[in-house]
Amino acid sequence: MELTVKIKLGDTPTMRRIAKTAQRMSEFKSQVLLRRGDITVNAKSLMGLLSLAPHDGMGVTIIAHGEDEAQAVCEMARLLEEG
């Protein structure tokens, strides 16, 4: 399952949001990835998410495979878009 969204950073410090996102994604059984251009990273990895150098308005594709993939994609989209 795939979904493309735009990141909204808002007022929360970027490092805190990235750590929260990686921690939340680790709760899902499915493999969850983020892709930007030709870079694909593990969304459960703090270092992976940091390597994307996220910024406000950046488009990313959420990719999930597994038994709870729909829930993982929806939650990742919510975390990235809530700002």
Secondary structure, DSSP 8 states (H G I E B T S, - for coil): -EEEEE---TTS-HHHHHHHHHHHHTTSSSEEEEEETTEEEETT-HHHHHHT---TT-EEEEEEESTTHHHHHHHHHHHHH--
